[in-house]
Amino acid sequence: MLNGGNKETNDRVPPGQTLTEGFPVLHYGSVPYYHDMSKWDLKIFGLVEEELTFTFDEFMALPRREFKNDIHCVTTWSKLDNVWEGVSVATLMEKVKLKPEAKYVMFHAEHGWTTNLPIEDFLLDTTFLGIKHNGEPLTPEHGYPVRTVVPHLYFWKSAKWLRGIEFMEKDKPGFWERNGYHMYGDPWKEQRYDFD
């Protein structure tokens, strides 16, 4: 059993993972710090009938709800029983009309960081845009002001510092995928790297 956990807990922890009580910080490059939120926006673009841009105030005014999940990092840690506050993808998509050929999503974050996702995974009711974690606003290190949360995949797919959501017809690799990470990243299949 993992860390002396019980069977129910172990059923929630994918192969090769170790439980943590903390919330490790892992990223490439520097952490963006925002001092003037009037300069922050979120763009929705690509294969949509009309591109949208949310200002910080417009995004923060969207209806929010609570989400509970477990998260699993490709670097082998898992954190159970996370409580988030965020905007559901369904709420966001009420404002977006997709073109029928849209099959994939690319998340665009600060510093040119990107990661890809099939549209089916983006549209799941478990995927959301997180604003708070365990009752507190996200810290800059964890993606303030908004990060994507895709809990059924390794956590690099949950892009921090989100600035854009692009809808695409064909899949293409994001930053980590171009650097050897798996195109999909299912923790239960240990899809860590492109040869997994």
C-alpha positions as CSV (number, residue, x, y, z in Angstrom):
1,M,0.0,0.0,0.0
2,L,1.1,3.5,-0.8
3,N,2.4,5.4,2.3
4,G,0.4,3.1,4.5
5,G,-2.8,4.3,2.9
6,N,-6.0,2.2,2.9
7,K,-7.4,0.4,-0.1
8,E,-9.9,3.1,-1.0
9,T,-7.0,5.7,-1.1
10,N,-4.8,3.4,-3.1
11,D,-7.6,2.9,-5.7
12,R,-7.3,6.7,-6.3
13,V,-3.6,6.8,-6.8
14,P,-2.2,5.8,-10.3
15,P,0.8,3.5,-10.7
16,G,4.1,5.0,-9.9
17,Q,2.7,7.9,-7.9
18,T,3.4,8.9,-4.2
19,L,1.0,10.9,-2.1
20,T,1.9,14.3,-0.9
21,E,0.2,16.6,1.6
22,G,2.0,19.6,0.1
23,F,1.5,21.3,-3.2
24,P,4.8,21.2,-5.0
25,V,5.7,24.0,-7.4
26,L,7.1,22.9,-10.8
27,H,7.4,25.1,-13.9
28,Y,9.7,26.1,-16.6
29,G,10.9,29.7,-16.7
30,S,10.0,32.6,-14.4
31,V,6.7,33.1,-12.5
32,P,4.6,36.0,-13.9
33,Y,3.5,38.5,-11.3
34,Y,0.6,40.8,-12.2
35,H,0.5,44.3,-10.8
36,D,-2.1,45.8,-13.1
37,M,-5.0,43.5,-13.9
38,S,-6.3,45.8,-16.5
39,K,-3.6,44.4,-18.7
40,W,-4.8,40.8,-18.2
41,D,-7.2,39.2,-20.6
42,L,-8.3,35.7,-21.8
43,K,-8.8,35.2,-25.5
44,I,-11.0,32.5,-27.1
45,F,-10.0,32.0,-30.7
46,G,-9.4,29.6,-33.6
47,L,-12.3,27.5,-34.9
48,V,-15.0,29.6,-33.4
49,E,-17.8,31.6,-35.1
50,E,-16.6,34.7,-33.2
51,E,-13.5,35.3,-31.3
52,L,-13.9,36.5,-27.7
53,T,-11.8,38.4,-25.3
54,F,-12.6,38.5,-21.5
55,T,-11.1,41.3,-19.4
56,F,-10.1,40.3,-15.9
57,D,-13.3,41.9,-14.5
58,E,-15.5,40.2,-17.1
59,F,-13.9,36.8,-16.4
60,M,-14.2,37.2,-12.6
61,A,-17.9,38.1,-13.0
62,L,-18.7,34.7,-14.6
63,P,-20.6,32.3,-12.5
64,R,-18.4,30.0,-10.4
65,R,-18.8,26.7,-8.6
66,E,-16.9,24.3,-6.4
67,F,-15.0,21.3,-7.7
68,K,-13.4,18.5,-5.8
69,N,-10.7,16.3,-7.3
70,D,-7.4,14.4,-7.0
71,I,-4.4,15.7,-9.0
72,H,-1.4,13.7,-10.3
73,C,1.9,15.2,-11.5
74,V,4.1,13.5,-14.1
75,T,6.9,13.9,-11.6
76,T,5.2,11.2,-9.5
77,W,3.4,13.1,-6.8
78,S,-0.4,12.9,-6.2
79,K,-2.5,15.2,-4.0
80,L,-5.9,13.9,-3.0
81,D,-9.1,15.8,-2.0
82,N,-8.4,19.2,-3.6
83,V,-11.3,21.7,-3.3
84,W,-11.3,24.4,-6.0
85,E,-13.5,27.3,-7.0
86,G,-13.7,28.1,-10.7
87,V,-15.6,28.6,-13.9
88,S,-16.9,25.4,-15.5
89,V,-16.1,24.8,-19.2
90,A,-19.9,24.6,-19.7
91,T,-20.3,28.1,-18.4
92,L,-17.6,29.4,-20.6
93,M,-18.9,27.6,-23.7
94,E,-22.3,29.2,-23.3
95,K,-20.6,32.2,-24.9
96,V,-18.7,30.3,-27.6
97,K,-20.1,28.9,-30.8
98,L,-17.6,26.2,-32.1
99,K,-17.1,25.5,-35.8
100,P,-17.9,21.8,-36.5
101,E,-14.3,21.0,-37.5
102,A,-13.0,21.9,-34.0
103,K,-11.5,18.7,-32.6
104,Y,-8.6,19.9,-30.3
105,V,-7.8,22.6,-27.9
106,M,-4.5,24.4,-27.3
107,F,-4.1,26.3,-24.0
108,H,-1.9,29.4,-24.3
109,A,-0.2,30.7,-21.1
110,E,2.3,33.4,-20.2
111,H,5.8,33.2,-21.7
112,G,4.5,31.3,-24.7
113,W,3.8,28.2,-22.8
114,T,1.2,25.8,-24.4
115,T,-0.3,22.4,-24.0
116,N,-2.8,20.5,-26.1
117,L,-6.0,18.5,-25.4
118,P,-8.7,16.7,-27.3
119,I,-11.9,18.7,-27.3
120,E,-13.8,15.8,-25.6
121,D,-11.5,16.1,-22.6
122,F,-11.9,19.9,-22.5
123,L,-15.7,19.6,-22.6
124,L,-15.9,17.1,-19.7
125,D,-17.8,18.5,-16.6
126,T,-14.7,17.8,-14.5
127,T,-12.5,20.3,-16.5
128,F,-12.7,23.9,-15.4
129,L,-10.8,27.2,-15.1
130,G,-9.6,27.4,-11.5
131,I,-9.4,30.6,-9.5
132,K,-9.1,29.3,-5.9
133,H,-7.6,26.2,-4.3
134,N,-8.6,25.0,-0.9
135,G,-10.4,28.3,-0.1
136,E,-7.5,30.6,-1.1
137,P,-6.9,32.5,-4.4
138,L,-4.2,30.8,-6.5
139,T,-0.7,32.0,-5.7
140,P,1.4,33.3,-8.6
141,E,3.5,30.0,-8.4
142,H,0.3,27.9,-8.9
143,G,-1.1,29.9,-11.8
144,Y,-2.7,33.2,-10.5
145,P,-5.1,34.5,-11.7
146,V,-6.5,31.6,-13.7
147,R,-5.3,28.1,-14.5
148,T,-6.9,25.3,-16.4
149,V,-7.7,22.2,-14.3
150,V,-7.9,18.8,-16.2
151,P,-7.8,16.4,-13.2
152,H,-8.0,13.1,-15.2
153,L,-4.7,13.8,-17.0
154,Y,-1.2,14.5,-15.6
155,F,-1.1,18.0,-14.1
156,W,1.1,19.6,-16.8
157,K,-2.1,19.6,-18.9
158,S,-3.6,22.0,-16.3
159,A,-2.0,25.1,-17.7
160,K,-1.0,27.8,-15.3
161,W,-1.3,31.5,-16.1
162,L,-3.9,30.9,-18.8
163,R,-4.2,33.6,-21.4
164,G,-5.8,31.9,-24.4
165,I,-7.9,28.9,-25.5
166,E,-7.5,28.0,-29.2
167,F,-9.8,25.5,-31.0
168,M,-8.1,23.5,-33.7
169,E,-8.9,20.9,-36.3
170,K,-5.7,18.9,-35.9
171,D,-3.8,18.0,-32.9
172,K,-0.3,19.5,-32.4
173,P,2.1,19.4,-29.5
174,G,2.4,22.1,-26.9
175,F,5.6,23.1,-25.1
176,W,6.2,20.0,-23.0
177,E,4.9,17.7,-25.7
178,R,7.5,19.1,-28.1
179,N,10.1,18.4,-25.4
180,G,9.3,14.7,-25.0
181,Y,6.1,14.5,-22.9
182,H,3.2,12.3,-24.0
183,M,0.6,13.9,-26.3
184,Y,-2.2,12.8,-24.0
185,G,-0.9,12.1,-20.5
186,D,-3.2,9.5,-18.9
187,P,-1.8,8.9,-15.4
188,W,-3.5,5.5,-15.2
189,K,-1.6,4.3,-18.2
190,E,1.6,6.1,-17.1
191,Q,1.7,8.1,-20.3
192,R,4.5,10.3,-19.1
193,Y,6.7,10.5,-22.2
194,D,6.2,10.1,-25.9
195,F,7.6,6.6,-25.8
196,D,5.1,5.5,-23.1
